[in-house]
């Protein structure tokens, strides 16, 4: 959905639902969550609500996710080292 909005520049729930394999109501709910998270903004134009991507918020989210992934990679590397050491120690006995 974010890709579609970014490519189009803006979109309504109806125009997005036409391009996605979900109902318009599902798109509306998803847009509400994205709006609450600050990742998109909605502006009323007549009877329509048009949504646009907020690039700065997406950049901040991407940076946070990258840091989180690096932290998990570090933790998993430690677990791997502990498991490999335990396996080596059990072979030596």
C-alpha positions in Angstrom: 0.0 0.0 0.0 2.8 2.4 0.8 4.5 1.5 -2.5 1.3 2.3 -4.4 0.8 5.6 -2.6 4.4 6.6 -3.1 4.3 5.7 -6.8 1.0 7.6 -7.4 1.8 10.5 -5.1 -1.6 10.3 -3.5 -4.6 8.0 -3.4 -8.0 7.3 -1.9 -9.1 4.1 -0.3 -11.2 3.3 -3.4 -8.3 3.8 -5.8 -6.0 1.7 -3.6 -8.6 -1.1 -3.2 -8.9 -1.4 -7.0 -5.2 -2.3 -7.1 -5.1 -4.6 -4.1 -6.5 -8.0 -3.4 -8.5 -6.7 -0.3 -11.7 -4.9 0.3 -12.1 -1.1 0.4 -13.0 -1.4 4.1 -9.7 -3.3 4.8 -7.8 -0.5 3.0 -9.6 2.1 5.0 -8.7 0.3 8.3 -5.1 -0.1 7.1 -4.9 3.6 6.1 -6.2 4.6 9.6 -3.4 2.6 11.2 -0.8 4.1 8.9 -2.2 7.6 9.6 -2.1 7.0 13.4 1.5 5.9 13.1 2.3 9.0 11.2 3.4 7.2 8.0 0.7 8.7 5.8 -1.4 11.8 6.0 -4.9 12.2 4.9 -6.5 15.3 3.5 -10.2 15.7 2.7 -10.9 16.9 -0.8 -14.6 17.2 -1.2 -16.1 13.9 -0.2 -12.8 12.0 -0.7 -10.0 11.4 1.7 -6.7 11.5 -0.1 -3.7 9.9 1.5 0.0 10.7 0.8 3.1 9.1 2.2 5.1 11.0 4.8 8.7 10.3 3.6 10.5 11.6 6.7 8.4 9.3 8.9 9.2 6.4 6.7 12.9 7.2 6.8 12.9 7.3 10.6 11.0 4.0 10.7 13.5 2.4 8.3 16.4 3.6 10.4 14.8 2.2 13.5 14.2 -1.1 11.8 17.7 -1.3 10.6 19.1 -0.7 14.1 16.7 -3.3 15.5 17.7 -5.8 12.9 21.4 -5.2 13.7 20.7 -5.7 17.4 19.0 -9.0 16.7 21.8 -10.1 14.4 24.2 -9.4 17.2 22.1 -11.4 19.7 21.8 -14.3 17.4 25.5 -14.3 16.7 26.1 -14.6 20.5 23.6 -17.4 20.8 25.3 -19.2 17.9 28.7 -18.8 19.6 27.4 -20.2 22.9 25.8 -23.2 21.2 28.9 -23.9 19.1 31.1 -23.7 22.2 28.7 -26.1 24.1 28.9 -28.5 21.2 32.7 -28.4 21.1 32.9 -28.9 24.8 30.5 -31.9 24.8 32.7 -33.5 22.0 35.8 -33.1 24.0 34.4 -35.0 27.0 
